[in-house]
């Protein structure tokens, strides 16, 4: 989508610095930071697929250690859903890493801007 329209936004000097620092930390432009936050509530940053795969694998490993093995409130169905999530994260990590080894495409994921 071609962006040809401009919006004017009045901010203080300190707010400009805050926008610049946050955008730099996320690796995006100030325009993208403001646009994504206003439209989606989060900033979407590009990750290389291998890095995204690593993050999925790391998230799965963290969640695996939080499994409430002795919590009697969990039903068999809850446990099945839990392990399905862990397996889904592993599969996505494998897919992203396989794609990364064959090409240089990018994966897109949200990073909280707030």
Number of C-alpha atoms within 10 A of each C-alpha: 3 4 5 5 5 6 5 5 5 8 9 8 9 9 11 13 11 13 18 16 13 17 19 13 9 17 13 16 14 18 12 15 23 17 14 17 16 11 9 11 16 18 23 19 18 18 16 16 23 22 17 21 25 18 15 21 20 15 15 20 14 12 14 14 9 9 12 12 9 7 8 8 8 11 10 10 8 11 14 11 12 16 15 12 15 19 14 14 20 20 15 16 24 17 14 22 19 14 16 19 11 8 10 11 15 17 16 13 13 14 13 12 15 8
